[in-house]
Amino acid sequence: MKVAIVCDWLVSVGGAERVLRSVCDLYPDAPIYTSQYNQKKIDWFKDHEVHVGWLQIFPTCLRRFIGPLRQSYFSHLDLSDYDVIISVTGAEAKAVKKGKAKHFCYCHVPTQYYWGLKEDYLENPGFGILNPIVRLAFKILLPPLKKADYASAQRPDEFITISSYAQEQIKNAYGRESTIIFPPVAVEKFSTEDFSTSRETINKQKSQEYKTEHKKHKTKKSQEIMSSASVREAYRCGFITTSRQVTWKRLDLAVKACLELKVPLTIIGEGPEHNNLVKLAGNSEYIKFVPLADQKTIKQYLEQSEGFIFPSLEPFGIAPVEALACGCPVIAYGNGGALDYIHDGKNGVLFDKQSVASLCKAIKHFQTLKFNEAKIRETARPFSEERFKDKLKSFILKKAK
């Protein structure tokens, strides 16, 4: 089969790009068609033939401004010379012309700024002082853009999606049925089999080190010093979260809750909300910010963490599944894709409202529970990269006949 792969953009590393990489592994000779490509920011596809069009002239920092232009670009992109088209998209790439080709759309979720999160985007578009202008323009353009997005969603032959939540969203927005194939997660790489000791062993060692060091200090002043959060953090990492730092990820909830409960929190990542989160944390010794890290470093943090906090509403969420693969239990907002892999009380805790009070209650409950590390790792196995590839390839072969 002559296969083409399409994605919205290639300008950074994230969950969508990980899915794309696995699809490219299945079809290594397939060219990639996208709107913008920045190889300096993401070099995973340097061995692939990547096609971009006239949108490449725009700086990638303007990506959020040019949604309507992407709609026009993809709707005029003719890929009818191919036998199979695979679009990996959460925005406009599904709009390509297919002719007689069979188009499989791996849709993360209906375009969020038109559908599920439109109210969030209206409230805070994320353009700073330009927000009032962007908000007004967005209100005017939203009806025709939603109409165009709906029409684009009727072009693919088959919809595949990432979770039960996303499946329901696609049905509600586009009136399309879809098949769930969970996205690929580096389960094997995050498994504790890659390490000489388990999380449980490491935490016991750290706890013993802290107790031993604590006993050395006899005076009241020394006891106070040893009891400080900064010293405790050296022996226990507390909680962790890894995420792109944007408003709708609701990392502010994690910061506020951990400040209120005085428990350590490590936040790994970067993004436009970083400065606001740093300001929110103040100079608190409980909140630690770590720049975007590689998988090995993230695994090391997960090994030493009490739990992973996942406060956002997402159609799936790869980072918390990576935590589970490492044996690290997760505190997650009880909505969205998390419901497909977080089993309350077994591999984590769910909280019912995106509020500080609800998250604080969940953290307190979490700290009363004992989790089985091996059983937590088992819950991550259905999301492995190999299982994704096998299911996707089988589905395409079956439906492309």
Secondary structure, 3 states (H helix, E strand, C coil): CCEEEEECCECCCCHHHHHHHHHHHHCCCCCEECCCECCCCCCCCCCCCEECCHHHHCCHHHHHHCHHHHHHHHHCCECCCCCEEEEEECCCHHHCECCCCEEEEEECCCCCCCCCCHHHHHHCCCCHHHHHHHHHHHHHHHHHHHHHHHHHCCCCCEEEECCHHHHHHHHHHHCCCCEECCCCECHHHHCHHHCCCCHHHHHHHHHHHHHHHHHHCCCHHHHHHHCCHHHHHHHCCCEEEECCCCHHHCHHHHHHHHHHHCCCEEEECCCCCHHHHHHHHCCCCCEEEECCCCHHHHHHHHHCCCEEEECCCCCCCHHHHHHHHCCCCEEEECCHHHHHCCCECCCEEEECCCCHHHHHHHHHHHCCCCCCHHHHHHCCHHHEHHHHHHHHHHHHHHHCC
